[in-house]
Amino acid sequence: MNNLKIVSLLPSTTELICALGLEDNILAVSHECDYPASVRNKEHITSSIIPHGLSQKEIDDLVSATLREGKSLYSVFGERLAELQPDLVLTQGLCDVCAVTPDTVETSLRGVRCTLPNSCEVLSMNGTSLEGICTDLRLLGEHTSRQDNAQTLITEANDRWCAISDVVEPARVLLLEWIDPFFSAGHWVPEQASAAGCVSVIGTASEDSRRLTVDEIIDANPSHIAVVCCGYGLEQNIKFAQRLYSMEALKDISALQTEQVWAFDANSYFSRPTLRIVRGAELLYEAIHNGCGRSEESMRVLRTT
């Protein structure tokens, strides 16, 4: 398996493959792959129709319109993929919005004279929980002869997960995956809250993220708000968290009244189905129960006026 040639079409599979010690086997990655930092030097084999610099509202409008038309947000450079002749192509079937799906790979290869070799496997990751992520990692381990490495990583992650919190009285937290429009956090994020000694007031483990109304947020009246906007780092999520204080309709919510609004580096610890969601749960616990924010990972956001 030392000569295994891998193409990874989403950041989470790139991260998992590197965790298994196979970074040198990766021929190309998606344009969004950025962890570990060294993979940024790999060839990019995907692109997105979403331009840089759009607001959340503009992104939501563009995504909604594109999906209504039955189009893909991403494209794969099919000719180049065929030229690379990979043994393993990694994609996902979880979310059309987040990354390349198997259908996109198939569409991108139509009409390409030199298609993928018959021996090439297109492996789709679908984990929506810590258990599902571990299942995906085991599958990668099996397909790359790194089963022992995978199991070691899984055991360490589960041990840390179980040790995060023994809180008796869970904090009531609203996890926001988007703020314009409002979206609840879905999939593994409510599970992260549970591991951190919290209860997600809107959104349960493994369900999809969904749009929220202001009335729903008011009725939920969370004691804490965690801004974990999908794909954004800490700096931008601090800005999103600050905007909540300027929203007149939300001013009486307990979390805003007591200034218990926290921003996190969601791109690293909440948005992607990797074992780093364990660190996200640890950060959530430290923030909500200890009032402790790490300078580059999480921060309590206070009123400025």
N, C-alpha and C positions, 0 to 999 in steps of 0.2 A: 504493500500500500504506500510505500515511500514515493512512488511516481504518480500517485493519484492526482488527477487534474480536476480542480474544483472551480466552479463559477458560482458566486453567491449574489443573489438578486435582492437581498434586503439586509438591513443593518443587524437585525437580531441573529440571523444565521451566520453572518460574518463573525459576530462576537462569539457565538458558541463554537464555531469551528476553530477560532483562534484559541479559545479556552482549552480545547482538546489538543493543542500543540501543533496544529496543521496550517498555520498562517503561510508558510512557504509553499504550500500546495495550492493556494488560491491564485488563479490566473487573472481574474477580473471580479469587480464588485459593482454594486449599485452606486449611483451618484450621491446617495445619502449615507453611505457607510463611512463612519468616522471613529470607530472604536474597535480595537485599540488605535491610537493615533497613527501608528505606522501603516495602517491599511489605506490611509488617505493617498499614499503614493501608488496604490494599485491602479490598474487600468479601469476606467469607468465604462460600463456596458449598458447603462440605462439612462433615460432622461425623463423629465416630467413636464407637463404642460403648465404647471403652476409657476408663474414667474416669482422671483424674489421681490420682497418689499411690499407685498399686499397686506392689507389689514385682515383681521380675522373675518370680518363681515364679507370682504371681497373674496377671500378664500372659500368661505362657506357657499357664497353665491355661485362661484365658478365650479366647485365640486358638485353641487346639487344639479346645476344645468348639464354638466358633462355626464353624470350618471343617468339623468333622465333621458338623455339622447343615446344611452347604451354604449357610450364610448369609454375608453380607458384613460386614466389620468397619467399613465406611464407607458413608455415604450422601451423595448429591448432592441439593441442593435443586432438584428438577426443575422446579417451576413458575417459580422465579426464573431458572434457566438458560434456560428458554424465553423468558421476558420480556426477557432481555438480548440475544437474537438475535445471538449471536456468529458470526463468520466462521470461527473456528478454536477447537476445544476440544482441549486437550492432556492426555493421560492416559498410562497405561503398562500393558503386559501382562506385566511382569517378575515381580511378586510380589504375591499377594493380601494379604499381611501389611503391606506397606510403604505402599501408597497405592491410590487409586481406579483400577479397571480399566475397560475399555470396556463390559464386561457390566454393571457397576454404573451406568454412565451410561445405558445402554439401559433397565435396570430402573427407574431413577429417573424416566424420562420417560414410562413407561407410564401412560396415563390422563390425561396432561396435555393439555388442550384445544389449547393453542398449542404445537406442537412446534417443534423447530429448523428453520430454513429449509433448503430443499433444497441451497442453496449452501454450507451449513456443513460443514466437514470435521472429523472426529474423528480426530486423529492420535495414534497410540500409539508411545511410545518403548520400546525393548527392549534397550538396550546393556548387555552384561555384562562389558565390557572397555574399556580406553582406546580401542581401535579402534572398538568399538561405540558408545561415547559420541560419538566424532568423527563417526561415521556419522549418529547422531541429530542432531547439531548441523548437519551439512550439510543434512539433510532439513528441519530448521527454517529454515535459510537459504534453501532453495529455495522453501518455502511462504510466506516473508515477504519475498522479494526482497532478502535480505541475504547472498547467497552469498559476496561478497568479505569481509564482516565475519567470517563463519563460518570461512573458510579462513585468515584472518589469525590468529584465535584458535587454530585447530588447529595451525598451523605453530609458533606460539610454545609451545604446550603440548608438542608432540612434541620440540622442541629442548631444552626444560628436562628432559623425561623421560629423554632419551638422555644427558644430562650429569650425572645424579644420582650415579652410582656406577661406579667401575672396580675394585671390590673383587675380588680373586682368590679369596680364601677366604670363601665366604658364611657368615654367621652363621645358626644354626639357631633360628628364631623360631616360637613358637606364637602365632597370632593368634586371640584370643577375641572372638567377636561377642556372646556372652551367657555368664553364669557360673552362673545358677541357673534351669534346668539349663545345663550347658556346651553351647555351640554353636561349631563351627568358623566361621571367616570364609570367605565364598565370593565368587563372581563376580570382581570386579576387585581385591579386597584381596590375595589371594596374588600377583597381578601387581604390585601396589604393592611387596610384599616383594621380589620379584625385581629390580625397578628400583632398590631401595634396597640391593642387595648382600646380600640375605638369602635363605634358602630356607624356605618354609612347611613345617613338619614335619607338619602335618595340614591338608589342603585344597589343591587345585590351582586354577589360574586357570580361570575361567568355570563351575566346578561350583557347585552350590547349597550354601549353609550347611547343616550337619546337626548333630544331637545327638552329643555325645561322652561316652564313659564315662571315669571316673577312670582305669581301667586303660590306656586308649588314651593318655591324657596322660602317665602314668607311663612307659609304654613309649617314647614319643616323646622324653622327657627333653630338652626344649628348653634351649638356653643362654640364651635370652631369651624373655620373654612380653610381648606387646603387647595391652593391654586396649583394645579398640575396640568396645565394646558399642553395638549399632546404635541410633541415635537419641539417644545421650547425649553431653553435653558433657564437658569435661575434669574439672570438679569431681566429677561423679557417677562417672566412670570411675576417678578416684583412689580413691574409696570402695570400688568393686568390686575394684580391684587390691589394696587393703589387706586385703580379706577373704581373698584367696588365702593369705596368710601364716598365717591361723588355721585352715586346713584341714589337719588332721593327715595325711590320706592323701597330700598333695602335698609334705610337708615336705622330702623328700629330692631333689626335682627340682633340677637344676643351677641353673636360673634363680632359684629361691627361695633356694637356699643362697648364691648370690653376689649376691643382691639386684639382679638384672637384670630387674625388673618395671617396665614403663613404661605409663603411662596417656596417652591422647590425646583430643583433642576430635574424637571420631568423627563427631558430627553434622555437623561442617563439612568434614572431610577424608577420611572413610572410608565413611560410610553411604550417600551419595547419588551417583548416576551423573552427575557433573558434572566439569568440568575441574579442579576443586579437588582431585581425587584426586592430581594431580601434586604439589601442596603436601603432601599426606599422605605420599607416598613420600619427599619431601625431609625431612620431619620424622622419619620412620622411620629414614632414613639417619643423620641428625644424632644421634638418640638411641642407636641400636645401635652405630654405629662411632665416634662422637665423644663419646658420653656427655653430649650437650648437650640440655637440655630448655628449650623456650620457655615463659615463664611462663603464657601464656594458651592454649597449643596442646598442649603435652606436658610430662610430668614423670616423673622416676624416682621410684618409690614404694618406700620402705624399710620395714623392720620398725619397729614402735613399741615392741615389748616384747622 
